[in-house]
Amino acid sequence: MKLFRYPSDDELDAIVSRPEVDLSALSSVVNEVLQRVKSEGDAAVRAYEERFDHVVLSDIQVREEEFAEADAALSQELKAAIAQAYSNISRFHAAQRQELPRVETSPGVSCWQTAVPIEHVGLYVPGGTAPLFSTVLMLATPARLAGCRNIVLCSPPNAEGRIHPAILYAARLAGVTNIFKIGGIQAIGAMAYGTETIPKVSKIFGPGNRFVMAAKQAVSLDGTAIDMPAGPSEVCVVADEHANAAFVAADLLSQAEHGSDSQVLLITTSEALLQQVQEEIGKQLKALPRCAFASDALDNSRMVLVHHTTEAMRLANRYAPEHLILQTIDCMDLASQVVNAGSVFLGKYACESAGDYASGTNHTLPTHGYATAYSGVNLDSFMRKITFQHLTPEGIRSIGRTVELMAEAEELQAHKHAMTLRIESL
């Protein structure tokens, strides 16, 4: 990790910069696959599964017996853990429902808003270097709570044409049974355009590798909404002299092990802690099965020594991290200074892993600085807000002349005429 001690303003851009991700270089492959899936449907999906996932599929859709086999393959202990995580995620997301009031903006003019679920949604769950069954819970749970009528889930199969049993178990628990054994660009294309087997959806959710991200961006320009733009995963830890160095190192490494293009950032007010964390990273890294990924990610990462926590928070907000961990003695006070972050973890016991799995918050979050403009996935992500208005004759008298004047000033005479007719009818 590159070390910055008391950086100048000129160094801040370098500190908050991310690893370069040039998705344009993938455009030819992505466009080829998407167009072929769009025109050839299931045949293209099968061909690309054989080419990219090295599997010949007899069935694209998961059969009922595969759910039973998945249930039998998991230990009771893991199933209980998944159930607890599901319960907490359900409880937190159900609490996000809002009662929207009806407002009389002028006498006789009533306006209100109704939340309506997106009817058809697609969930992408990675299954390559790590089977992310926790992502099933994070996406399927709010989709079901929102009332989405058709939930489609795609995840890449293994060499035997099977999806990881924990993914299937989590999907069944969350109420999703419309599951397809496809991954990568072809999965995004199939959900965006529909095939003979796979239903077309209106919005696609979920993380993935750079090919998946590029495919999501491409279909978002062709009529299918996506949850958010995304880059590699990241964490920022703000720590003071009271922080536990072993905890800090573990938090940094838990993010770094996601992949070689991940990034971690430590901002601290303590020179001593800085040294202790470096030593802890060295010790803990050796024990990680994914140490190669983590080691590469650390090459993209930084440690920054600053004078005080106010300066640390300014830098953290400028970085706008996906995950922000405040391991300081005054973390609750610092929380009020958070402006840009996907999800925030307060205190030495709130590790990022808690939010990734079981605290109840969602782990599908904005990366690459998009936390300046995007929220993480939540119940509203699966909803649309439709506005209504009702005018009585009194309402026409209240705002009719205002509408006429504004329409005329904009030189839209038909707009003015629509109101004038109503005024004259009274």
N, C-alpha and C positions, 0 to 999 in steps of 0.2 A: 504494500500500500504506500502511495506517495504521501509524504508528510509535509504539511504546511504549518509553520509556526508564526502566529500573529500575522496573518496575511494582509497585504495591502489591498486597496480597492481594485488595483489592476489585476490581482490574482484571482478575484472572486469568480470571474467568468470561467476560468480553467477549473476551479473547484467544483462548480455546479454543472459542468458539461457532462454529457452522457457519451457512452461508446457510440460510434457512428453505426447506424443501421440503415443501409442503402437498399430499401425495398424495390426501388426502380430497377435494380439489377436482376430482380426476379420476375419482372413483368412479362417477359416472353413466355416463360414456363407457366406462370399463373394464368395468363390470358389463354394460352393454348388449352390447358386443362379445363378451364371454366367454359370456354366456347364449345369444347367437345362434349362436356357433360350437359350443357344446355341443349345441344342438338341431338345427342345420341342417348341420353338418359342412362338407364341401368347398365347398358352395354359398356359405356365409357367408364362408369364407376367401377365395374368389375375389372376392366382392363387396367385402370390405374391402381387398383388395389393389388393386382398381381405385379405391376411394375414397381410401385413404391413401397408397399407393405409386404411384398413377397408372399402373397397368399392367394390361392384360388378359392373363391367363395361359392359354395353351393346355395347358401341362403344369405341374403343381405340383411334381412331383419332377424332380430333375436327371437328364437322360438320359446314357447312357454316352458318347455323342459329345461332350457338353459338357465332360467331363473331358479328352478328347483335345484339344479346342480350347483349353482352359485351359493345358494343358501347352505347346502350341505358341505361346501368346501371351506366355509369360514368358521373360525372358532367362535364359541359362545361369547368369549371375552371381547373379541373384536366387534361382534354384532351388538353387544351391549354398549360399547364405546360409540359406535355409529349412531345408535338409538339416542344416546344422551346428547351427542352433538346435534342431531336432527331436532330434538326437543328444544334445545336452547336457541337454535337458529329460527325455528318456527315461532317461538315465544317473542323473540326480538322483532322479527319482521311483521308478525301479526299486529304488534303494537304501533306500527307505522301507518295504520289506517287512519284517515282523517275525515272528520265530518265537515263538509263544505257548506257554509251558510248561504242563504238566499239574501240578496241585497237589493234594496230599493234605492237606486242611484238618483232618481228624481221622482216626483209624484207620478204614479202610474207607469213607471219604468222599473221592471224587476229583472235582475240578472243573477244567474247562478251557474255553478260548474258541477259537472258529474264526472267521477272517475270510472272509466270503462276499461276492462282488461283488453289487452292485445289478444286477438283470437288465436293466432297461429305463431308460435315462437319456436326457435331452434336453439338447442344447447349443444355446444361443442365441448367435449371432455377429453383432454390429452391422455394418451396411454402409452407413450413411447418410452422415454428414459425413466418415467415415473408414472404409475397409474393414479391419476388424481381423483380418487373417488370422493374426496372432500368437496371438489368442485361440483359434483352432482348435487350435493346437499345445498351448496351456496346458490345454485341456479334454479334447480327444480323446486325447492321449497317456496321461495317467493313467487315463482310462476304459478304454482298450484294455489297459494294463498290469494293471489291476485284474481284467480278465476280464469286463467287462459284455457280456452277450450281444447286446443290441440297443441300438445308439447312433444316435440320431436327431439330425440337425443342421438347424437352420432359420436362414436369413439372408435379409434383404430383397433383392429383385432391383432392377436398374436399370430405366429406362424401356423397354428392349428385352426385359425379362423374363429377364435374365441375372444370375447371381451373379458377383462379381469373380473373375477367373481365379486370383488368388493364394489366395483362400479355398478354391476347389475343389482346387487343387494341394496345399495344406497338408492338406486333409481326406483326400485320397487317400493322401498320404504317411503320415499317421497312422492309416490303416486304416479310414476312415469313408466309406461310399458311399451311405448312406441319408440323402440331403440334399434339403431342400425349399425352394422359392423363396418363402418368406413371412417377413414381419417383424412387428414391433410386437405389439400386444395379441393379434391373431389368431394369431400364431405360438405365443405362450405358451398360449393357450386350446386350440389344436389339439394341442399336446403333452400338456397336462394332461388333456384329455377324450378325445382320439383322434377321428379322422374316418374316412371311407371309405378315404382314402389314407394318412393320417399316423397311425402307431401311438401309442397312449397310453403314456406313460412314468411312472415312479414318482418321479423326481426331476429337477428342471430346474436347469441351471447357466448362468451367463453374465451379462455386464453388459448395459446398455442404457439408453435414455433414461428419463425419468420415467414415461412410459406403460408401458414394459416393466417397470420396477421396481414400479409399482402393480399391474400384472397378476400379477407373480410373487407379491406379497404376498397378493393376492386368492385365487389358486389354492392357496396354502399353507394357507388356511383351509378349503379344500374338498377335501382329500384328497391333494394332490400336494406332496411335499417340495421345498424349494429349497435352494440352496447356502448362502445367507446373506442377511439384509436388507442393503440398500445405499443409499448416497447418492452425491453427486457425488465425483469423484476428488480426491485431495489428497496433498500432500507437506509434510514438516517437515524443514528443514535446520538442524542444529546446527553452528555454525562458530566457530572461534577466530581469533586474529590470524595464524595460519599458513596459513589457508585461501586458496585461489585464488579471487579475487572473480569472475573470468569464469566459472569452473566453477560457482560457487554460483548466479550469475544464470542460467546455462544450465539448471541443474537446476530452478530455480523456474519458468522459462518452459516447459520441456518438460512440466511438469505443468499449467501454466496454459492451454496451448493445447488441452487436451482439450475444454474447453467453458466457456461463460460462467459456469456455476455451480460450476466447480472452485475450489479454494482452496489457497493456498500460505502457509507460515509459516516465517520465518527467525528463529532465536534465536541471538544471537551475544554474545560477551564483548568484542568489539572495535568501538569507535566508528569507527575508520578503515575497517574492513572494511565496516561498514554504509554508509558514504558511497560506497565503491568499488562495492559491489553495486548501489546505486541508479543509479549512472552506467552500469554495464554493462547493466542491464536496459533503460535508455533506448536504448542503442545496439543491443542485440541484438533488441529488440522490433520495431524498424522493418523488419528483414530477414525477419520471419516471415510466410509466406502466411496463417497463421491468427492474425494479430496482433489482429484484432477480438475473437476469442474470448479470447485471452490477456489483452488489455487489460481486458475485462470481469471476468475472473477476478481480476486484480490488485486490482480495486476491493473484492473480498471478502476480501482478504488482509492479512497483518500482518508487520511486522518488530519484533523485540523485542530490546532491549539489556539484558543482565543482568550481574551482577558476576562470576560464576564458572560453570564448566561443571556443577558439581553442581546449581546452581539451574536451569541450562538443561535438564538431564535431568529434573528434577522437573516442569518445565513441559511438556516433550515427552511424558512419561508421562501427564500429565493430559490432554493433547490426544489421545493414542492415535491416531497417524496411520496411514493406509494405508501410506505409504512414509516411512521415517525415514532420513535421510542424516546420518552423523556425519563431517563434514569437519574433524577436529581432530587435533592432533599425538598425542593420547593416545586415539584412537578405539577401540583394542582394549580399553583399560581401561574406557572409558565403556560399551562394549557390555555389560559385566556389570551395568550399572545399568538396562538396558532391561527394562521390565515390560510395557508396552502398545505394540504396533506390529504392523503386518501383515507387513512385510518391511524388513530393515535393511541399509543400504549403508555400508560402512566404508572411510574414507580418501578422498582426493581423486580417485582414479581409478575408484571404484565409483559410477558415475552410475546413476540410476534406470533409464535406457534399457537398461542391461545386463540388469537383471532383467526388464524389460518384454519383452525379445526373446530373449536368447541365453545368459545365464549358466547357466541350468538351473532356477532357482527359478520358482515360479508367480506370475503377475501378477494372478490373480483373488483379490483381497484384501478384507478388511473395511474399510469406510469409515465416515465419520460418527460416529466414536467407538466403533464396534462391535468394534474391536481389543481392547477391555477384556474381551470375552467370546467372540469368535470367532477361529478360525484362518483363514488363507488356504486356498484349494483345494489338496489334496494327495492322495496315493494313498488314504488312509483316507476321503476325502470320497465315494469311489465304492464303499466297502465297508460291510458291516454286520458287527458282532461278535455272534455267537451263542454263548451259554454252554451248557455241558453239565455234567451231574453224574451220577455213578454211585455207588450205595450197595450195599454188601454187607451180610450179616447183622451183621458187625462194625460197619459204619457205623450201622446201626439202634441197636445197643447204645451207640455213642459219642454220638449226638446225639438219640436218640428221646425221652428224657425231657425234654430241653431244648425240643424242638418241642412236646410235649404241654403243658408249663407255659406257654409263650408263647402258644400258641393259646387255651388256656383263659383266660388273662388278658385276651386281646383279645375274649373271648366269641364265638369262632368254633369251635363244637363240631364241625362237620364236618371242619375242619382237624385238630383233635385226634384225631378218630375214625380218620381215614385213617392216622395214625401208630400209634395204639393197636392197630389190627388187625394191623399188621406186627410190633409188639413181641410181641403175644400169639401170633403164628404161629411164633415162634422156639423 
